[in-house]
Amino acid sequence: MTNAVQAGSPLTLTPGNSDRISILVVDDNTCGAQTLSMLLDIDGYDVSVVHCGEDAIQHVDRYKPAMILLDIGLPDMSGYDVARRIRGLPHGHVPFIMAVTGWGTEEDQQRAREAGCDLHMTKPVNFEHLERVLKNSAHR
């Protein structure tokens, strides 16, 4: 798993392997984040993992991943705040952001949209469904 990606379109590909779309997993549940990361890596994605909002913002600013799977309940700030800050970064990079969270009410989904998330998925996530969503999103 590498972290280096090129700036560009929302679906930035990693240098040296144009078939691997970069995904950032942001989740404070270390075990869950690592498991998801391994499954995505096996599926052919270039995956990075961070466990707090501030690290996510720094990672996005530096590496510009194509997609972000963002937990809402983070220890240092809400995922809503993370999405807003990522959308407000000055470099113009616009990743696809999916809220992947245990918070699944209609109000939670609306708050995610208002914060800048493109999609909302409630945990526990069915990996086959997530895989279809990611593949469809990558072809936008």
N, CA, C and O atoms as CSV, one atom per row, in Angstrom:
chain,resi,resn,atom,element,x,y,z
A,1,MET,N,N,0.845,-1.170,0.000
A,1,MET,CA,C,0.000,0.000,0.000
A,1,MET,C,C,0.893,1.237,0.000
A,1,MET,O,O,1.766,1.377,0.857
A,2,THR,N,N,0.679,2.122,-0.947
A,2,THR,CA,C,1.456,3.349,-1.005
A,2,THR,C,C,0.550,4.529,-0.752
A,2,THR,O,O,-0.672,4.427,-0.867
A,3,ASN,N,N,1.157,5.653,-0.405
A,3,ASN,CA,C,0.394,6.854,-0.154
A,3,ASN,C,C,0.523,7.874,-1.273
A,3,ASN,O,O,-0.315,8.770,-1.378
A,4,ALA,N,N,1.541,7.768,-2.106
A,4,ALA,CA,C,1.810,8.798,-3.094
A,4,ALA,C,C,0.799,8.768,-4.227
A,4,ALA,O,O,0.558,7.727,-4.838
A,5,VAL,N,N,0.216,9.923,-4.496
A,5,VAL,CA,C,-0.717,10.074,-5.612
A,5,VAL,C,C,-0.454,11.395,-6.293
A,5,VAL,O,O,0.156,12.289,-5.706
A,6,GLN,N,N,-0.899,11.526,-7.505
A,6,GLN,CA,C,-0.738,12.767,-8.247
A,6,GLN,C,C,-1.978,13.631,-8.084
A,6,GLN,O,O,-3.094,13.124,-7.974
A,7,ALA,N,N,-1.768,14.947,-8.069
A,7,ALA,CA,C,-2.904,15.863,-8.032
A,7,ALA,C,C,-3.588,15.842,-9.395
A,7,ALA,O,O,-2.956,15.547,-10.409
A,8,GLY,N,N,-4.860,16.151,-9.413
A,8,GLY,CA,C,-5.567,16.188,-10.684
A,8,GLY,C,C,-7.048,16.051,-10.487
A,8,GLY,O,O,-7.630,16.686,-9.608
A,9,SER,N,N,-7.660,15.227,-11.300
A,9,SER,CA,C,-9.099,15.028,-11.257
A,9,SER,C,C,-9.500,14.371,-9.954
A,9,SER,O,O,-8.645,13.867,-9.226
A,10,PRO,N,N,-10.802,14.369,-9.646
A,10,PRO,CA,C,-11.247,13.723,-8.422
A,10,PRO,C,C,-10.895,12.247,-8.349
A,10,PRO,O,O,-10.871,11.677,-7.258
A,11,LEU,N,N,-10.629,11.627,-9.458
A,11,LEU,CA,C,-10.282,10.209,-9.456
A,11,LEU,C,C,-8.808,10.045,-9.777
A,11,LEU,O,O,-8.445,9.387,-10.752
A,12,THR,N,N,-7.962,10.645,-8.954
A,12,THR,CA,C,-6.525,10.616,-9.126
A,12,THR,C,C,-6.017,9.189,-9.013
A,12,THR,O,O,-6.416,8.449,-8.114
A,13,LEU,N,N,-5.153,8.811,-9.911
A,13,LEU,CA,C,-4.574,7.479,-9.896
A,13,LEU,C,C,-3.151,7.544,-9.368
A,13,LEU,O,O,-2.492,8.578,-9.481
A,14,THR,N,N,-2.680,6.461,-8.798
A,14,THR,CA,C,-1.345,6.448,-8.239
A,14,THR,C,C,-0.307,6.366,-9.340
A,14,THR,O,O,-0.509,5.659,-10.328
A,15,PRO,N,N,0.809,7.079,-9.186
A,15,PRO,CA,C,1.871,6.991,-10.178
A,15,PRO,C,C,2.436,5.570,-10.220
A,15,PRO,O,O,2.532,4.907,-9.187
A,16,GLY,N,N,2.796,5.120,-11.376
A,16,GLY,CA,C,3.408,3.812,-11.513
A,16,GLY,C,C,2.404,2.685,-11.670
A,16,GLY,O,O,2.766,1.595,-12.112
A,17,ASN,N,N,1.171,2.921,-11.323
A,17,ASN,CA,C,0.157,1.882,-11.486
A,17,ASN,C,C,-1.171,2.588,-11.727
A,17,ASN,O,O,-1.916,2.871,-10.788
A,18,SER,N,N,-1.455,2.867,-12.980
A,18,SER,CA,C,-2.623,3.672,-13.326
A,18,SER,C,C,-3.944,2.947,-13.092
A,18,SER,O,O,-5.009,3.539,-13.268
A,19,ASP,N,N,-3.893,1.672,-12.696
A,19,ASP,CA,C,-5.121,0.928,-12.448
A,19,ASP,C,C,-5.588,1.019,-10.992
A,19,ASP,O,O,-6.694,0.579,-10.676
A,20,ARG,N,N,-4.777,1.573,-10.115
A,20,ARG,CA,C,-5.109,1.584,-8.682
A,20,ARG,C,C,-5.608,2.961,-8.264
A,20,ARG,O,O,-4.854,3.934,-8.269
A,21,ILE,N,N,-6.870,3.032,-7.908
A,21,ILE,CA,C,-7.476,4.273,-7.426
A,21,ILE,C,C,-7.157,4.409,-5.946
A,21,ILE,O,O,-7.244,3.442,-5.190
A,22,SER,N,N,-6.789,5.614,-5.540
A,22,SER,CA,C,-6.392,5.843,-4.149
A,22,SER,C,C,-7.604,6.121,-3.263
A,22,SER,O,O,-8.475,6.921,-3.603
A,23,ILE,N,N,-7.636,5.437,-2.117
A,23,ILE,CA,C,-8.709,5.593,-1.140
A,23,ILE,C,C,-8.095,5.865,0.224
A,23,ILE,O,O,-7.134,5.209,0.627
A,24,LEU,N,N,-8.659,6.837,0.929
A,24,LEU,CA,C,-8.286,7.107,2.311
A,24,LEU,C,C,-9.413,6.621,3.211
A,24,LEU,O,O,-10.557,7.053,3.070
A,25,VAL,N,N,-9.089,5.719,4.138
A,25,VAL,CA,C,-10.039,5.241,5.137
A,25,VAL,C,C,-9.780,6.036,6.414
A,25,VAL,O,O,-8.665,6.047,6.935
A,26,VAL,N,N,-10.830,6.706,6.914
A,26,VAL,CA,C,-10.721,7.504,8.135
A,26,VAL,C,C,-11.671,6.906,9.162
A,26,VAL,O,O,-12.890,7.030,9.043
A,27,ASP,N,N,-11.095,6.251,10.182
A,27,ASP,CA,C,-11.922,5.606,11.198
A,27,ASP,C,C,-11.088,5.422,12.458
A,27,ASP,O,O,-9.942,4.978,12.386
A,28,ASP,N,N,-11.657,5.760,13.611
A,28,ASP,CA,C,-10.933,5.591,14.866
A,28,ASP,C,C,-10.956,4.156,15.362
A,28,ASP,O,O,-10.229,3.822,16.298
A,29,ASN,N,N,-11.764,3.304,14.764
A,29,ASN,CA,C,-11.768,1.883,15.101
A,29,ASN,C,C,-10.619,1.244,14.320
A,29,ASN,O,O,-10.764,0.895,13.148
A,30,THR,N,N,-9.485,1.099,14.986
A,30,THR,CA,C,-8.266,0.634,14.330
A,30,THR,C,C,-8.451,-0.708,13.645
A,30,THR,O,O,-8.052,-0.878,12.493
A,31,CYS,N,N,-9.042,-1.645,14.331
A,31,CYS,CA,C,-9.233,-2.986,13.769
A,31,CYS,C,C,-10.151,-2.943,12.546
A,31,CYS,O,O,-9.847,-3.549,11.519
A,32,GLY,N,N,-11.257,-2.237,12.654
A,32,GLY,CA,C,-12.187,-2.126,11.539
A,32,GLY,C,C,-11.565,-1.428,10.343
A,32,GLY,O,O,-11.770,-1.841,9.201
A,33,ALA,N,N,-10.801,-0.363,10.601
A,33,ALA,CA,C,-10.152,0.381,9.514
A,33,ALA,C,C,-9.113,-0.482,8.801
A,33,ALA,O,O,-9.021,-0.463,7.574
A,34,GLN,N,N,-8.333,-1.235,9.570
A,34,GLN,CA,C,-7.318,-2.093,8.964
A,34,GLN,C,C,-7.947,-3.230,8.162
A,34,GLN,O,O,-7.453,-3.586,7.092
A,35,THR,N,N,-9.027,-3.793,8.675
A,35,THR,CA,C,-9.722,-4.862,7.948
A,35,THR,C,C,-10.262,-4.336,6.626
A,35,THR,O,O,-10.074,-4.964,5.584
A,36,LEU,N,N,-10.933,-3.184,6.662
A,36,LEU,CA,C,-11.450,-2.582,5.441
A,36,LEU,C,C,-10.317,-2.260,4.482
A,36,LEU,O,O,-10.432,-2.483,3.277
A,37,SER,N,N,-9.224,-1.736,5.019
A,37,SER,CA,C,-8.056,-1.419,4.194
A,37,SER,C,C,-7.516,-2.650,3.478
A,37,SER,O,O,-7.207,-2.596,2.288
A,38,MET,N,N,-7.404,-3.756,4.202
A,38,MET,CA,C,-6.900,-4.995,3.584
A,38,MET,C,C,-7.834,-5.489,2.487
A,38,MET,O,O,-7.375,-5.905,1.423
A,39,LEU,N,N,-9.139,-5.447,2.737
A,39,LEU,CA,C,-10.097,-5.891,1.717
A,39,LEU,C,C,-10.012,-5.011,0.469
A,39,LEU,O,O,-10.038,-5.515,-0.654
A,40,LEU,N,N,-9.912,-3.707,0.667
A,40,LEU,CA,C,-9.807,-2.791,-0.475
A,40,LEU,C,C,-8.492,-2.984,-1.224
A,40,LEU,O,O,-8.462,-2.919,-2.453
A,41,ASP,N,N,-7.412,-3.220,-0.492
A,41,ASP,CA,C,-6.115,-3.458,-1.118
A,41,ASP,C,C,-6.167,-4.729,-1.972
A,41,ASP,O,O,-5.674,-4.740,-3.100
A,42,ILE,N,N,-6.758,-5.785,-1.439
A,42,ILE,CA,C,-6.910,-7.032,-2.195
A,42,ILE,C,C,-7.752,-6.795,-3.444
A,42,ILE,O,O,-7.539,-7.422,-4.482
A,43,ASP,N,N,-8.709,-5.882,-3.326
A,43,ASP,CA,C,-9.601,-5.571,-4.448
A,43,ASP,C,C,-8.939,-4.660,-5.479
A,43,ASP,O,O,-9.543,-4.349,-6.506
A,44,GLY,N,N,-7.709,-4.232,-5.217
A,44,GLY,CA,C,-6.970,-3.474,-6.218
A,44,GLY,C,C,-6.880,-1.975,-5.979
A,44,GLY,O,O,-6.409,-1.243,-6.850
A,45,TYR,N,N,-7.315,-1.509,-4.832
A,45,TYR,CA,C,-7.217,-0.079,-4.518
A,45,TYR,C,C,-5.915,0.209,-3.786
A,45,TYR,O,O,-5.358,-0.668,-3.126
A,46,ASP,N,N,-5.437,1.435,-3.905
A,46,ASP,CA,C,-4.287,1.918,-3.157
A,46,ASP,C,C,-4.839,2.594,-1.902
A,46,ASP,O,O,-5.425,3.672,-1.996
A,47,VAL,N,N,-4.665,1.985,-0.738
A,47,VAL,CA,C,-5.370,2.399,0.474
A,47,VAL,C,C,-4.419,2.961,1.520
A,47,VAL,O,O,-3.347,2.412,1.772
A,48,SER,N,N,-4.838,4.071,2.122
A,48,SER,CA,C,-4.176,4.647,3.287
A,48,SER,C,C,-5.202,4.715,4.400
A,48,SER,O,O,-6.402,4.805,4.143
A,49,VAL,N,N,-4.728,4.672,5.642
A,49,VAL,CA,C,-5.613,4.696,6.803
A,49,VAL,C,C,-5.120,5.748,7.784
A,49,VAL,O,O,-3.925,5.850,8.060
A,50,VAL,N,N,-6.062,6.530,8.307
A,50,VAL,CA,C,-5.793,7.429,9.433
A,50,VAL,C,C,-6.923,7.255,10.435
A,50,VAL,O,O,-7.992,6.743,10.103
A,51,HIS,N,N,-6.671,7.691,11.678
A,51,HIS,CA,C,-7.628,7.415,12.740
A,51,HIS,C,C,-8.217,8.657,13.405
A,51,HIS,O,O,-8.936,8.536,14.397
A,52,CYS,N,N,-7.930,9.837,12.884
A,52,CYS,CA,C,-8.533,11.051,13.442
A,52,CYS,C,C,-8.710,12.082,12.336
A,52,CYS,O,O,-8.106,11.987,11.268
A,53,GLY,N,N,-9.547,13.060,12.616
A,53,GLY,CA,C,-9.898,14.055,11.619
A,53,GLY,C,C,-8.731,14.911,11.156
A,53,GLY,O,O,-8.574,15.156,9.960
A,54,GLU,N,N,-7.915,15.365,12.091
A,54,GLU,CA,C,-6.796,16.232,11.718
A,54,GLU,C,C,-5.818,15.507,10.801
A,54,GLU,O,O,-5.317,16.093,9.841
A,55,ASP,N,N,-5.543,14.231,11.090
A,55,ASP,CA,C,-4.671,13.445,10.213
A,55,ASP,C,C,-5.298,13.265,8.832
A,55,ASP,O,O,-4.592,13.261,7.823
A,56,ALA,N,N,-6.609,13.117,8.787
A,56,ALA,CA,C,-7.296,12.971,7.491
A,56,ALA,C,C,-7.118,14.224,6.651
A,56,ALA,O,O,-6.808,14.136,5.463
A,57,ILE,N,N,-7.307,15.370,7.245
A,57,ILE,CA,C,-7.185,16.641,6.507
A,57,ILE,C,C,-5.762,16.822,5.986
A,57,ILE,O,O,-5.562,17.215,4.837
A,58,GLN,N,N,-4.773,16.532,6.837
A,58,GLN,CA,C,-3.372,16.647,6.399
A,58,GLN,C,C,-3.067,15.667,5.279
A,58,GLN,O,O,-2.371,16.010,4.323
A,59,HIS,N,N,-3.583,14.447,5.391
A,59,HIS,CA,C,-3.346,13.431,4.361
A,59,HIS,C,C,-3.952,13.868,3.021
A,59,HIS,O,O,-3.307,13.762,1.977
A,60,VAL,N,N,-5.177,14.351,3.060
A,60,VAL,CA,C,-5.841,14.781,1.830
A,60,VAL,C,C,-5.081,15.935,1.192
A,60,VAL,O,O,-4.889,15.963,-0.023
A,61,ASP,N,N,-4.650,16.882,2.011
A,61,ASP,CA,C,-3.919,18.039,1.490
A,61,ASP,C,C,-2.603,17.620,0.851
A,61,ASP,O,O,-2.171,18.209,-0.140
A,62,ARG,N,N,-1.966,16.597,1.423
A,62,ARG,CA,C,-0.657,16.177,0.912
A,62,ARG,C,C,-0.753,15.189,-0.243
A,62,ARG,O,O,-0.065,15.354,-1.250
A,63,TYR,N,N,-1.606,14.149,-0.115
A,63,TYR,CA,C,-1.623,13.054,-1.086
A,63,TYR,C,C,-2.782,13.081,-2.074
A,63,TYR,O,O,-2.724,12.417,-3.110
A,64,LYS,N,N,-3.823,13.830,-1.773
A,64,LYS,CA,C,-4.953,14.002,-2.686
A,64,LYS,C,C,-5.576,12.686,-3.165
A,64,LYS,O,O,-5.571,12.396,-4.361
A,65,PRO,N,N,-6.110,11.896,-2.237
A,65,PRO,CA,C,-6.736,10.629,-2.638
A,65,PRO,C,C,-7.981,10.876,-3.492
A,65,PRO,O,O,-8.609,11.932,-3.406
A,66,ALA,N,N,-8.318,9.904,-4.301
A,66,ALA,CA,C,-9.494,10.007,-5.152
A,66,ALA,C,C,-10.783,9.862,-4.362
A,66,ALA,O,O,-11.788,10.501,-4.675
A,67,MET,N,N,-10.750,9.012,-3.327
A,67,MET,CA,C,-11.943,8.717,-2.548
A,67,MET,C,C,-11.598,8.694,-1.071
A,67,MET,O,O,-10.476,8.369,-0.680
A,68,ILE,N,N,-12.594,9.050,-0.250
A,68,ILE,CA,C,-12.434,9.007,1.202
A,68,ILE,C,C,-13.626,8.268,1.788
A,68,ILE,O,O,-14.778,8.586,1.491
A,69,LEU,N,N,-13.338,7.278,2.625
A,69,LEU,CA,C,-14.372,6.584,3.389
A,69,LEU,C,C,-14.254,7.119,4.805
A,69,LEU,O,O,-13.294,6.812,5.512
A,70,LEU,N,N,-15.231,7.921,5.223
A,70,LEU,CA,C,-15.114,8.769,6.400
A,70,LEU,C,C,-16.103,8.397,7.492
A,70,LEU,O,O,-17.317,8.491,7.311
A,71,ASP,N,N,-15.559,7.971,8.634
A,71,ASP,CA,C,-16.395,7.740,9.805
A,71,ASP,C,C,-16.817,9.110,10.353
A,71,ASP,O,O,-16.061,10.076,10.254
A,72,ILE,N,N,-17.994,9.192,10.915
A,72,ILE,CA,C,-18.486,10.468,11.454
A,72,ILE,C,C,-18.064,10.649,12.906
A,72,ILE,O,O,-17.741,11.765,13.313
A,73,GLY,N,N,-18.058,9.586,13.692
A,73,GLY,CA,C,-17.723,9.688,15.111
A,73,GLY,C,C,-16.241,9.535,15.357
A,73,GLY,O,O,-15.789,8.458,15.747
A,74,LEU,N,N,-15.469,10.593,15.137
A,74,LEU,CA,C,-14.024,10.569,15.341
A,74,LEU,C,C,-13.671,11.208,16.683
A,74,LEU,O,O,-14.467,11.976,17.223
A,75,PRO,N,N,-12.491,10.906,17.230
A,75,PRO,CA,C,-12.157,11.395,18.568
A,75,PRO,C,C,-11.869,12.894,18.657
A,75,PRO,O,O,-12.129,13.500,19.697
A,76,ASP,N,N,-11.347,13.500,17.610
A,76,ASP,CA,C,-10.922,14.894,17.715
A,76,ASP,C,C,-11.902,15.885,17.098
A,76,ASP,O,O,-11.921,17.052,17.490
A,77,MET,N,N,-12.703,15.450,16.157
A,77,MET,CA,C,-13.719,16.297,15.524
A,77,MET,C,C,-14.681,15.385,14.795
A,77,MET,O,O,-14.358,14.226,14.534
A,78,SER,N,N,-15.851,15.886,14.465
A,78,SER,CA,C,-16.813,15.038,13.764
A,78,SER,C,C,-16.394,14.860,12.307
A,78,SER,O,O,-15.700,15.700,11.733
A,79,GLY,N,N,-16.827,13.762,11.733
A,79,GLY,CA,C,-16.589,13.556,10.310
A,79,GLY,C,C,-17.243,14.633,9.457
A,79,GLY,O,O,-16.770,14.933,8.361
A,80,TYR,N,N,-18.333,15.217,9.959
A,80,TYR,CA,C,-18.968,16.335,9.246
A,80,TYR,C,C,-17.982,17.494,9.131
A,80,TYR,O,O,-17.835,18.096,8.067
A,81,ASP,N,N,-17.310,17.798,10.241
A,81,ASP,CA,C,-16.320,18.884,10.219
A,81,ASP,C,C,-15.148,18.543,9.315
A,81,ASP,O,O,-14.619,19.414,8.624
A,82,VAL,N,N,-14.742,17.286,9.317
A,82,VAL,CA,C,-13.652,16.851,8.441
A,82,VAL,C,C,-14.047,17.067,6.984
A,82,VAL,O,O,-13.268,17.617,6.206
A,83,ALA,N,N,-15.246,16.639,6.609
A,83,ALA,CA,C,-15.705,16.803,5.221
A,83,ALA,C,C,-15.741,18.280,4.829
A,83,ALA,O,O,-15.297,18.645,3.740
A,84,ARG,N,N,-16.268,19.128,5.712
A,84,ARG,CA,C,-16.313,20.567,5.417
A,84,ARG,C,C,-14.911,21.135,5.204
A,84,ARG,O,O,-14.679,21.913,4.278
A,85,ARG,N,N,-13.992,20.741,6.063
A,85,ARG,CA,C,-12.627,21.275,5.949
A,85,ARG,C,C,-11.942,20.761,4.690
A,85,ARG,O,O,-11.202,21.500,4.041
A,86,ILE,N,N,-12.181,19.506,4.342
A,86,ILE,CA,C,-11.593,18.979,3.105
A,86,ILE,C,C,-12.166,19.712,1.899
A,86,ILE,O,O,-11.431,20.075,0.981
A,87,ARG,N,N,-13.468,19.928,1.901
A,87,ARG,CA,C,-14.092,20.655,0.790
A,87,ARG,C,C,-13.589,22.089,0.709
A,87,ARG,O,O,-13.629,22.695,-0.362
A,88,GLY,N,N,-13.116,22.641,1.822
A,88,GLY,CA,C,-12.629,24.020,1.845
A,88,GLY,C,C,-11.137,24.175,1.612
A,88,GLY,O,O,-10.625,25.294,1.646
A,89,LEU,N,N,-10.429,23.079,1.378
A,89,LEU,CA,C,-8.990,23.187,1.140
A,89,LEU,C,C,-8.733,24.002,-0.121
A,89,LEU,O,O,-9.474,23.880,-1.097
A,90,PRO,N,N,-7.701,24.825,-0.113
A,90,PRO,CA,C,-7.477,25.776,-1.213
A,90,PRO,C,C,-6.950,25.188,-2.512
A,90,PRO,O,O,-7.003,25.859,-3.543
A,91,HIS,N,N,-6.448,23.970,-2.503
A,91,HIS,CA,C,-5.811,23.433,-3.708
A,91,HIS,C,C,-6.789,23.004,-4.781
A,91,HIS,O,O,-6.372,22.698,-5.898
A,92,GLY,N,N,-8.074,22.971,-4.479
A,92,GLY,CA,C,-9.070,22.661,-5.490
A,92,GLY,C,C,-9.292,21.182,-5.737
A,92,GLY,O,O,-10.129,20.821,-6.565
A,93,HIS,N,N,-8.570,20.318,-5.045
A,93,HIS,CA,C,-8.765,18.874,-5.204
A,93,HIS,C,C,-10.120,18.497,-4.611
A,93,HIS,O,O,-10.434,18.881,-3.484
A,94,VAL,N,N,-10.918,17.749,-5.364
A,94,VAL,CA,C,-12.263,17.399,-4.923
A,94,VAL,C,C,-12.413,15.884,-4.889
A,94,VAL,O,O,-12.831,15.286,-5.881
A,95,PRO,N,N,-12.080,15.256,-3.770
A,95,PRO,CA,C,-12.241,13.805,-3.694
A,95,PRO,C,C,-13.703,13.415,-3.524
A,95,PRO,O,O,-14.527,14.229,-3.108
A,96,PHE,N,N,-14.014,12.182,-3.844
A,96,PHE,CA,C,-15.330,11.600,-3.590
A,96,PHE,C,C,-15.338,11.219,-2.116
A,96,PHE,O,O,-14.486,10.447,-1.677
A,97,ILE,N,N,-16.285,11.747,-1.344
A,97,ILE,CA,C,-16.339,11.467,0.091
A,97,ILE,C,C,-17.601,10.673,0.405
A,97,ILE,O,O,-18.716,11.087,0.087
A,98,MET,N,N,-17.394,9.511,1.043
A,98,MET,CA,C,-18.512,8.694,1.485
A,98,MET,C,C,-18.466,8.580,3.006
A,98,MET,O,O,-17.479,8.116,3.576
A,99,ALA,N,N,-19.538,9.007,3.645
A,99,ALA,CA,C,-19.669,8.785,5.078
A,99,ALA,C,C,-19.938,7.301,5.284
A,99,ALA,O,O,-20.885,6.753,4.719
A,100,VAL,N,N,-19.107,6.654,6.090
A,100,VAL,CA,C,-19.287,5.239,6.433
A,100,VAL,C,C,-19.336,5.208,7.958
A,100,VAL,O,O,-18.304,5.270,8.626
A,101,THR,N,N,-20.548,5.110,8.496
A,101,THR,CA,C,-20.736,5.388,9.906
A,101,THR,C,C,-21.861,4.574,10.524
A,101,THR,O,O,-22.719,4.045,9.817
A,102,GLY,N,N,-21.851,4.480,11.812
A,102,GLY,CA,C,-22.936,3.843,12.538
A,102,GLY,C,C,-24.133,4.766,12.712
A,102,GLY,O,O,-25.195,4.330,13.157
A,103,TRP,N,N,-23.972,6.020,12.371
A,103,TRP,CA,C,-25.040,7.003,12.487
A,103,TRP,C,C,-25.836,6.991,11.188
A,103,TRP,O,O,-25.354,7.474,10.164
A,104,GLY,N,N,-27.063,6.438,11.219
A,104,GLY,CA,C,-27.777,6.195,9.970
A,104,GLY,C,C,-29.169,6.772,9.847
A,104,GLY,O,O,-29.905,6.396,8.935
A,105,THR,N,N,-29.562,7.684,10.745
A,105,THR,CA,C,-30.894,8.262,10.628
A,105,THR,C,C,-30.962,9.175,9.412
A,105,THR,O,O,-29.935,9.543,8.841
A,106,GLU,N,N,-32.171,9.535,9.024
A,106,GLU,CA,C,-32.340,10.469,7.909
A,106,GLU,C,C,-31.641,11.796,8.213
A,106,GLU,O,O,-31.039,12.408,7.331
A,107,GLU,N,N,-31.728,12.227,9.466
A,107,GLU,CA,C,-31.048,13.471,9.866
A,107,GLU,C,C,-29.531,13.332,9.713
A,107,GLU,O,O,-28.871,14.262,9.249
A,108,ASP,N,N,-28.972,12.182,10.096
A,108,ASP,CA,C,-27.537,11.942,9.936
A,108,ASP,C,C,-27.138,11.982,8.465
A,108,ASP,O,O,-26.106,12.551,8.109
A,109,GLN,N,N,-27.953,11.381,7.622
A,109,GLN,CA,C,-27.667,11.380,6.188
A,109,GLN,C,C,-27.735,12.789,5.609
A,109,GLN,O,O,-26.908,13.162,4.777
A,110,GLN,N,N,-28.712,13.567,6.046
A,110,GLN,CA,C,-28.846,14.952,5.592
A,110,GLN,C,C,-27.640,15.781,6.044
A,110,GLN,O,O,-27.100,16.568,5.267
A,111,ARG,N,N,-27.225,15.606,7.286
A,111,ARG,CA,C,-26.061,16.335,7.794
A,111,ARG,C,C,-24.809,15.978,6.996
A,111,ARG,O,O,-23.973,16.843,6.735
A,112,ALA,N,N,-24.674,14.711,6.609
A,112,ALA,CA,C,-23.526,14.293,5.814
A,112,ALA,C,C,-23.544,14.983,4.448
A,112,ALA,O,O,-22.511,15.458,3.977
A,113,ARG,N,N,-24.706,15.037,3.821
A,113,ARG,CA,C,-24.814,15.721,2.520
A,113,ARG,C,C,-24.469,17.199,2.658
A,113,ARG,O,O,-23.728,17.753,1.846
A,114,GLU,N,N,-25.014,17.827,3.693
A,114,GLU,CA,C,-24.754,19.257,3.910
A,114,GLU,C,C,-23.279,19.536,4.191
A,114,GLU,O,O,-22.778,20.612,3.862
A,115,ALA,N,N,-22.587,18.583,4.792
A,115,ALA,CA,C,-21.172,18.747,5.103
A,115,ALA,C,C,-20.283,18.532,3.879
A,115,ALA,O,O,-19.105,18.887,3.900
A,116,GLY,N,N,-20.840,17.952,2.813
A,116,GLY,CA,C,-20.063,17.744,1.601
A,116,GLY,C,C,-19.807,16.301,1.241
A,116,GLY,O,O,-19.027,16.020,0.331
A,117,CYS,N,N,-20.451,15.374,1.940
A,117,CYS,CA,C,-20.299,13.963,1.584
A,117,CYS,C,C,-21.142,13.654,0.351
A,117,CYS,O,O,-22.278,14.113,0.231
A,118,ASP,N,N,-20.580,12.883,-0.548
A,118,ASP,CA,C,-21.290,12.501,-1.770
A,118,ASP,C,C,-22.290,11.383,-1.519
A,118,ASP,O,O,-23.344,11.334,-2.154
A,119,LEU,N,N,-21.962,10.482,-0.591
A,119,LEU,CA,C,-22.826,9.357,-0.252
A,119,LEU,C,C,-22.742,9.087,1.244
A,119,LEU,O,O,-21.837,9.558,1.933
A,120,HIS,N,N,-23.714,8.316,1.725
A,120,HIS,CA,C,-23.754,7.916,3.133
A,120,HIS,C,C,-24.039,6.429,3.179
A,120,HIS,O,O,-24.971,5.956,2.529
A,121,MET,N,N,-23.244,5.681,3.944
A,121,MET,CA,C,-23.456,4.259,4.108
A,121,MET,C,C,-23.392,3.948,5.601
A,121,MET,O,O,-22.467,4.374,6.292
A,122,THR,N,N,-24.379,3.206,6.090
A,122,THR,CA,C,-24.447,2.891,7.508
A,122,THR,C,C,-23.747,1.563,7.803
A,122,THR,O,O,-23.920,0.580,7.082
A,123,LYS,N,N,-22.954,1.555,8.875
A,123,LYS,CA,C,-22.294,0.334,9.340
A,123,LYS,C,C,-23.314,-0.578,10.007
A,123,LYS,O,O,-24.303,-0.079,10.544
A,124,PRO,N,N,-23.122,-1.862,9.998
A,124,PRO,CA,C,-22.017,-2.559,9.344
A,124,PRO,C,C,-22.222,-2.565,7.827
A,124,PRO,O,O,-23.328,-2.781,7.333
A,125,VAL,N,N,-21.156,-2.329,7.123
A,125,VAL,CA,C,-21.207,-2.204,5.668
A,125,VAL,C,C,-21.066,-3.577,5.027
A,125,VAL,O,O,-20.194,-4.363,5.398
A,126,ASN,N,N,-21.922,-3.853,4.074
A,126,ASN,CA,C,-21.805,-5.043,3.241
A,126,ASN,C,C,-20.705,-4.745,2.226
A,126,ASN,O,O,-20.858,-3.847,1.399
A,127,PHE,N,N,-19.593,-5.490,2.279
A,127,PHE,CA,C,-18.453,-5.174,1.425
A,127,PHE,C,C,-18.784,-5.273,-0.057
A,127,PHE,O,O,-18.287,-4.469,-0.846
A,128,GLU,N,N,-19.604,-6.230,-0.455
A,128,GLU,CA,C,-19.967,-6.337,-1.875
A,128,GLU,C,C,-20.726,-5.097,-2.331
A,128,GLU,O,O,-20.516,-4.619,-3.446
A,129,HIS,N,N,-21.599,-4.577,-1.488
A,129,HIS,CA,C,-22.325,-3.347,-1.819
A,129,HIS,C,C,-21.356,-2.176,-1.895
A,129,HIS,O,O,-21.429,-1.374,-2.826
A,130,LEU,N,N,-20.454,-2.068,-0.933
A,130,LEU,CA,C,-19.453,-1.001,-0.943
A,130,LEU,C,C,-18.609,-1.074,-2.207
A,130,LEU,O,O,-18.330,-0.054,-2.837
A,131,GLU,N,N,-18.211,-2.264,-2.567
A,131,GLU,CA,C,-17.395,-2.468,-3.766
A,131,GLU,C,C,-18.125,-1.966,-5.022
A,131,GLU,O,O,-17.525,-1.301,-5.867
A,132,ARG,N,N,-19.414,-2.284,-5.138
A,132,ARG,CA,C,-20.199,-1.804,-6.291
A,132,ARG,C,C,-20.286,-0.285,-6.301
A,132,ARG,O,O,-20.140,0.343,-7.350
A,133,VAL,N,N,-20.521,0.299,-5.144
A,133,VAL,CA,C,-20.612,1.755,-5.053
A,133,VAL,C,C,-19.289,2.400,-5.449
A,133,VAL,O,O,-19.281,3.373,-6.203
A,134,LEU,N,N,-18.186,1.879,-4.959
A,134,LEU,CA,C,-16.875,2.439,-5.291
A,134,LEU,C,C,-16.576,2.321,-6.782
A,134,LEU,O,O,-16.075,3.263,-7.395
A,135,LYS,N,N,-16.881,1.172,-7.359
A,135,LYS,CA,C,-16.630,0.997,-8.792
A,135,LYS,C,C,-17.497,1.944,-9.620
A,135,LYS,O,O,-17.022,2.523,-10.597
A,136,ASN,N,N,-18.755,2.104,-9.237
A,136,ASN,CA,C,-19.638,3.044,-9.956
A,136,ASN,C,C,-19.151,4.476,-9.788
A,136,ASN,O,O,-19.194,5.261,-10.736
A,137,SER,N,N,-18.692,4.822,-8.601
A,137,SER,CA,C,-18.220,6.177,-8.325
A,137,SER,C,C,-16.927,6.453,-9.079
A,137,SER,O,O,-16.691,7.585,-9.501
A,138,ALA,N,N,-16.094,5.447,-9.253
A,138,ALA,CA,C,-14.835,5.618,-9.961
A,138,ALA,C,C,-15.037,5.893,-11.440
A,138,ALA,O,O,-14.146,6.428,-12.099
A,139,HIS,N,N,-16.191,5.534,-11.963
A,139,HIS,CA,C,-16.449,5.735,-13.389
A,139,HIS,C,C,-17.164,7.053,-13.671
A,139,HIS,O,O,-17.564,7.313,-14.806
A,140,ARG,N,N,-17.325,7.877,-12.653
A,140,ARG,CA,C,-17.970,9.185,-12.867
A,140,ARG,C,C,-17.043,10.124,-13.578
A,140,ARG,O,O,-17.410,11.269,-13.845
